Amino acid sequence: MKLFCLAYCSTATKPLNLAEVRRLASNASQKNTAINITGCLVYSNNQFFQILEGSQENINSLYLKISKDPAHTNLKILCYNQIEIRMFRNWGMGLIETNKTKEILKVHFEKKFSPEELSPSQTIHFAKDIQKLFCP
Ligand SMILES: Cc1cc2nc3c(=O)[nH]c(=O)nc-3n(C[C@H](O)[C@H](O)[C@H](O)COP(=O)(O)O)c2cc1C
């Protein structure tokens, strides 16, 4: 089976607190595990950044479903590539809480977390840094 990776970012329609983001990630994780999707979710500065890894069919239909969710808007696909191995193989949907990512965010973003500015190669670089730290 060919593996694909889709990364996108979006803006929350209303600010979420940590408990709400944790619930979102934990629900997503359960559902994703059932369809062999892995990935990670970053939420900071009202912005989501999410990586989905899995079969093309599952990623496409999940992204379509997620894109219709009124909890966020301004979705932008940052990269969509075929991959050889998963970066987040142990995670149905790992939540990266911002208090743990301050250092990475400083390296990749000048001022505030603004994932919509990432080029495809910067997106992969950012994802790899997350993986190195949280999913080695
Ligand atoms: C930023 C964001 C990321 C999400 N990620 C996932 C995900 O990875 N997997 C998933 O099943 N649902 C995810 N959801 C929730 C879906 O959009 C949808 O609400 C949920 O899957 C409910 O589907 P159901 O009605 O089929 O149960 C996400 C929602 C948001 C706002």
The ligand as an SDF file (V2000), in Angstrom:
LIG
                    3D

 31 33  0  0  0  0  0  0  0  0999 V2000
   -8.5100   20.8320   13.5770 C   0  0  0  0  0  0  0  0  0  0  0  0
   -9.3450   19.5870   13.5440 C   0  0  0  0  0  0  0  0  0  0  0  0
   -8.7280   18.3650   13.3490 C   0  0  0  0  0  0  0  0  0  0  0  0
   -9.4720   17.1880   13.3140 C   0  0  0  0  0  0  0  0  0  0  0  0
   -8.8330   16.0080   13.1040 N   0  0  0  0  0  0  0  0  0  0  0  0
   -9.5510   14.8710   13.0200 C   0  0  0  0  0  0  0  0  0  0  0  0
   -8.9050   13.6270   12.7620 C   0  0  0  0  0  0  0  0  0  0  0  0
   -7.6700   13.5440   12.6260 O   0  0  0  0  0  0  0  0  0  0  0  0
   -9.6870   12.5110   12.6980 N   0  0  0  0  0  0  0  0  0  0  0  0
  -11.0420   12.5470   12.8760 C   0  0  0  0  0  0  0  0  0  0  0  0
  -11.6990   11.4990   12.7940 O   0  0  0  0  0  0  0  0  0  0  0  0
  -11.6710   13.7200   13.1120 N   0  0  0  0  0  0  0  0  0  0  0  0
  -10.9600   14.8660   13.2010 C   0  0  0  0  0  0  0  0  0  0  0  0
  -11.6050   16.0570   13.4570 N   0  0  0  0  0  0  0  0  0  0  0  0
  -13.0610   16.0350   13.7100 C   0  0  0  0  0  0  0  0  0  0  0  0
  -13.8450   15.9020   12.4320 C   0  0  0  0  0  0  0  0  0  0  0  0
  -13.8430   17.1390   11.7510 O   0  0  0  0  0  0  0  0  0  0  0  0
  -15.2990   15.4700   12.7360 C   0  0  0  0  0  0  0  0  0  0  0  0
  -15.9010   16.4340   13.5240 O   0  0  0  0  0  0  0  0  0  0  0  0
  -15.3160   14.1910   13.5170 C   0  0  0  0  0  0  0  0  0  0  0  0
  -14.5640   13.2220   12.8500 O   0  0  0  0  0  0  0  0  0  0  0  0
  -16.7730   13.7080   13.7560 C   0  0  0  0  0  0  0  0  0  0  0  0
  -17.1090   12.8010   12.7690 O   0  0  0  0  0  0  0  0  0  0  0  0
  -18.3880   11.8670   12.8750 P   0  0  0  0  0  0  0  0  0  0  0  0
  -19.5650   12.7750   12.9040 O   0  0  0  0  0  0  0  0  0  0  0  0
  -18.2880   11.0410   11.6350 O   0  0  0  0  0  0  0  0  0  0  0  0
  -18.2480   11.0400   14.1130 O   0  0  0  0  0  0  0  0  0  0  0  0
  -10.8820   17.2410   13.4910 C   0  0  0  0  0  0  0  0  0  0  0  0
  -11.4890   18.4840   13.6720 C   0  0  0  0  0  0  0  0  0  0  0  0
  -10.7390   19.6490   13.7060 C   0  0  0  0  0  0  0  0  0  0  0  0
  -11.4100   20.9640   13.9120 C   0  0  0  0  0  0  0  0  0  0  0  0
  1  2  1  0
  2  3  1  0
  2 30  2  0
  3  4  2  0
  4  5  1  0
  4 28  1  0
  5  6  2  0
  6  7  1  0
  6 13  1  0
  7  8  2  0
  7  9  1  0
  9 10  1  0
 10 11  2  0
 10 12  1  0
 12 13  2  0
 13 14  1  0
 14 15  1  0
 14 28  1  0
 15 16  1  0
 16 17  1  0
 16 18  1  0
 18 19  1  0
 18 20  1  0
 20 21  1  0
 20 22  1  0
 22 23  1  0
 23 24  1  0
 24 25  2  0
 24 26  1  0
 24 27  1  0
 28 29  2  0
 29 30  1  0
 30 31  1  0
M  END
$$$$
